Amino acid sequence: MSRREVSVERVYDHPGAEQSVRVLVDRLWPRGLRKDAFHYDDWAKELAPSTDLRKWYSHDTALFSEFRDRYVEELTSPGGRAAIERLDTLADGRPLVLLTATRDVEHSGAEVLAEHLRGE
């Protein structure tokens, strides 16, 4: 994937900019959010950390470094690469906004994915 502008937002915070491609990257649909009242271009749950990894991590920030390493392994697997290629095609060079319901965005899978997509 080429280097691009990628940001992360909470689904509850902003309606979103029209020129950006807004992609929900959580495996589970956010609580209290109606699908018909939420602007998003795609729900890429296949890009979210696996269920086993998500449960293991359980947002324990002491485990974040290892979580990041394990999640990047998932993203570089054949399935992860295919999902990223699909996302690249969808974005078509436009900025990406990765949407997540987590409260701690800094220690989230969405932030790890954004770093990976930016080539950091």
C-alpha positions as CSV (number, residue, x, y, z in Angstrom):
1,M,0.0,0.0,0.0
2,S,1.3,3.4,-0.9
3,R,2.0,6.0,1.8
4,R,-1.2,8.0,2.4
5,E,-3.0,10.2,4.9
6,V,-4.6,8.0,7.5
7,S,-6.3,9.1,10.7
8,V,-8.3,7.5,13.5
9,E,-11.6,8.8,15.0
10,R,-14.1,7.5,17.4
11,V,-17.4,6.7,15.8
12,Y,-19.2,8.8,18.4
13,D,-17.1,12.0,17.9
14,H,-17.4,13.3,14.4
15,P,-19.8,13.0,11.4
16,G,-16.8,12.9,9.0
17,A,-15.5,14.8,6.0
18,E,-16.9,14.0,2.6
19,Q,-13.5,13.8,0.8
20,S,-12.2,11.1,3.1
21,V,-13.0,7.4,3.0
22,R,-14.5,6.4,6.3
23,V,-14.0,2.8,7.3
24,L,-15.2,1.1,10.5
25,V,-12.4,-1.2,11.5
26,D,-14.0,-2.9,14.6
27,R,-15.0,-6.5,14.5
28,L,-18.2,-5.8,16.4
29,W,-20.8,-3.1,15.6
30,P,-20.6,-0.2,18.0
31,R,-23.1,-0.1,20.8
32,G,-25.9,2.4,20.5
33,L,-25.1,3.4,17.0
34,R,-27.8,2.9,14.3
35,K,-26.4,1.8,10.9
36,D,-28.8,4.2,9.1
37,A,-27.7,7.2,11.2
38,F,-24.0,6.7,10.8
39,H,-21.9,7.9,7.9
40,Y,-19.3,5.3,6.8
41,D,-18.1,4.0,3.5
42,D,-17.3,0.4,4.5
43,W,-17.1,-1.9,7.5
44,A,-13.8,-3.8,7.2
45,K,-14.2,-6.1,10.1
46,E,-11.7,-8.5,8.5
47,L,-9.0,-5.8,9.3
48,A,-9.8,-5.8,13.0
49,P,-7.7,-7.9,15.3
50,S,-8.9,-11.5,15.5
51,T,-11.4,-12.4,18.2
52,D,-8.7,-14.4,20.1
53,L,-6.2,-11.5,20.0
54,R,-8.9,-9.0,21.0
55,K,-10.0,-11.1,23.9
56,W,-6.4,-11.8,25.0
57,Y,-5.5,-8.0,24.9
58,S,-8.7,-6.9,26.6
59,H,-7.4,-3.3,26.4
60,D,-4.8,-3.9,29.0
61,T,-2.3,-1.2,28.1
62,A,0.5,-3.2,29.8
63,L,0.1,-5.7,27.0
64,F,-0.1,-3.1,24.2
65,S,3.5,-3.6,22.8
66,E,2.9,-7.4,22.5
67,F,-0.6,-6.8,21.1
68,R,0.9,-4.5,18.4
69,D,3.4,-7.1,17.4
70,R,0.8,-9.9,17.2
71,Y,-1.7,-7.7,15.3
72,V,1.0,-6.6,12.8
73,E,1.6,-10.4,12.2
74,E,-2.1,-10.8,11.4
75,L,-2.0,-7.8,9.1
76,T,1.0,-9.2,7.2
77,S,-0.6,-12.6,6.8
78,P,-2.1,-13.4,3.3
79,G,-5.6,-12.6,4.6
80,G,-4.4,-9.4,6.1
81,R,-2.6,-8.3,3.0
82,A,-5.7,-9.1,0.9
83,A,-7.9,-7.0,3.2
84,I,-5.5,-4.1,3.0
85,E,-5.4,-4.3,-0.8
86,R,-9.2,-4.2,-0.8
87,L,-9.0,-1.1,1.4
88,D,-6.5,0.5,-0.9
89,T,-8.8,0.0,-3.9
90,L,-11.7,1.4,-2.0
91,A,-9.7,4.5,-0.9
92,D,-8.4,5.1,-4.5
93,G,-5.8,7.6,-3.2
94,R,-8.2,9.6,-1.0
95,P,-7.4,10.1,2.7
96,L,-8.6,7.3,5.1
97,V,-10.4,7.7,8.3
98,L,-10.4,4.6,10.4
99,L,-13.4,4.5,12.7
100,T,-13.4,2.7,16.1
101,A,-15.7,2.6,19.1
102,T,-12.9,2.2,21.6
103,R,-12.4,4.9,24.3
104,D,-8.6,4.6,24.3
105,V,-7.8,5.2,20.6
106,E,-4.0,5.5,21.3
107,H,-3.9,1.9,22.5
108,S,-6.3,0.5,20.0
109,G,-6.1,-1.8,17.0
110,A,-7.3,1.0,14.8
111,E,-4.2,3.1,15.8
112,V,-1.9,0.1,15.1
113,L,-3.6,-0.4,11.7
114,A,-3.2,3.4,10.9
115,E,0.5,3.2,11.7
116,H,0.9,0.1,9.6
117,L,-0.9,1.7,6.6
118,R,1.2,4.9,7.0
119,G,4.4,2.7,6.9
120,E,5.5,3.7,10.4
